[in-house]
Structures are given as structure tokens and as C-alpha cells.
């Protein structure tokens, strides 16, 4: 409740001239938007926070705030990952895969609530994201190895 109220106040504080309106067909929205969670997506390499949305016929309109800081951080992270992997297109793909792997370790709270509602209890809360243990499916050896 407090988080929702804080989000509402932040959205109300964003001036109208800083809000962007994106209009997509429902199919384009599904194919072209890379959703972080229900209120944030990436489009053409830029991050946007959804302030409100409205469905009009076969289209969906998103009033958004262009999150320049998060866009910059994500681009810096991608550059760092690509540099770690070295030059070359294959390495760029591997850098993206590494980034996707790290993203897979953390799930938005909304996903966790869905998992909990479905009876999955392998999630441990770390607000606002939850660490997912399903990424580690190997069982440690029993008994543990002895140190020499």
C-alpha cells in the first residue's frame, strides 16, 4: 500500500511535458517491447516507466517516463559485459547471454507473487527483487567433501 502510494505520488510529480505517449498495436507491443516487469519496458535500447496505459481497439497506448538514468546504467553494464568477453560479434552475443543470465537470477516481486499463488515456495524475498533458487538445480554432495 505504501509502495503504491509512493509510486502514485512520483507519477503525479512528473510534469506533463516529460511524459511520452507510445502507441502500439497489441501485436507490436508483444513483439517489440522487452518488459522488465509490469510497469517498465525497454524499447529500442531505451528504458521507460509506464505511468498509465489504455487499450483502444486493437491498439494499446502507454504514457511513459523515459528513464534516462536506468538507460545509461544498462548501456554501461552491456559495454562492461562485452568488454569482459572481448571483441567480436560472437562475444557480444555471449555478453548479452551473460547479462540475461544475471537478470534471470532476480525476479520482479509480481512474478514472485504469481509463483507463490501457484504454490511454488522456492523463492526468498529480497525486496524489491527476489532471488530465485531455481537457477541452481544441482544438489550439493552429501556428506560434504573433507578439507585436507
N, C-alpha and C positions, 0 to 999 in steps of 0.2 A: 504494500500500500504506500509506504513512504517513498519507495523507489519510483513507483508510478507517478506520485505527486511531484517528485523532483524532476522526472522526465517531462511532465506536463509543463512545469514552470520554465524549464530550459527551452522547450519548444515555443512557448509563448514569448520568450525573450528574444527569439531570433527575428530580426527585422524582416518585413515582407520582401524588401529588395534583395535580401540574401537567400531567399528561398527559390529553389529551382523547380520547375514543373516538367517532369518527364512523362511522355505519353507513349505507351507501347500497346501493341496488340497483345492479347493474353499469350499467344504462341511466342512472340518475340520476347516477352518478359520471361517466359520459362526458359528460352534458349540463350538469351544474351546477358541475363543478369546472374552474377555469381553471388549468391546470398551467404552472408556470414551468419546471420540469424534473421528473425522475422522483421527486424526494423533497420537492417543495414545490408547494403549490397555493394558489389564492385561492378562498374560498367566502364569499359574501355580504359582500364587501368586506374580509374579514379574511384574513391570510396564515397558513398552517400548514406546519410542517415535519413530514414523515412519519417517525416513529420506526420503525414496523413496520406491515405490512399482512397481512391474511389473508382469503382467499376462503372464504366459507361458503355453499354452494349457489349461488343467483343473487344473492348479496349480497357486498359487499366491506367489510371493517372496516379503518379506519385509526386507529392510535394516533398522536396528533399532539401537537406542542408549538405552542401559539398564539404566534406570533412577533409580539408587540405592537410591538416597535421597527420591524420592517420594515413592518407595517401602517401605523404612524404616518408613516413616511417616504413610503410610496406615496400616502397620502392627501394629504400636504403637496405632493408632486410634482403630483398631479392638480389640486389647488387652484391651484398656481402656473401650470400649463398652461392651466387655464380662465381665470384672471385675465389671462394673456397674450393670450388670444383675445378677451376682453371678455365682457359679459353676453349671455344668450340661449341657448336650447336648441341651436340650430344650432352656436353657438360651443363649447358643451360637447362636442358630438359631434366637432367639429374638434379640440378639446383632447385628447380620447380618441384620435382618429386620430393626432395628433402623438405622443402617448405610445406608441401601438402602433408607429409608425414607428421611434422611438428604440429600442424593445425589439427590433425586427426587425434592427437592426444588430449585435446581440450574441446569440450562440447559446450555450446551455449546452454544456459540454465533451462531454456524452453525445451531443448532436446532431452535434458535430464528428467524434467517433469514428465515428459511423454514416456520415457523408459520406466520411470518409477510407477506410473499409472499402468503400464503394461506388465508390471511385476518384476522388472529387472532390478536387482539390488547390488550390482557390482560397481556402482558409482559412489564416489565420496565427494561431498560438497566442498568446493573452494570458490566462494563467491567472488566475482560474478561468473566464473567459468568452473567447470567440473572436470577433474582429471579422470580419464576413462581407463580402467584396468583391463578392458577387453583388448587393448593393443598388445598386452603382454599375456600370451596364451600358454607360455611354457611354465611348467610346474618345477620349482627348484628341487634339486636332488634331496632325497631323504635316506639316510641321515646326511647332514651337510658334510662336505669334504673337510678333512682334518688339516690343520696348518702344520707344517713341519718346522 
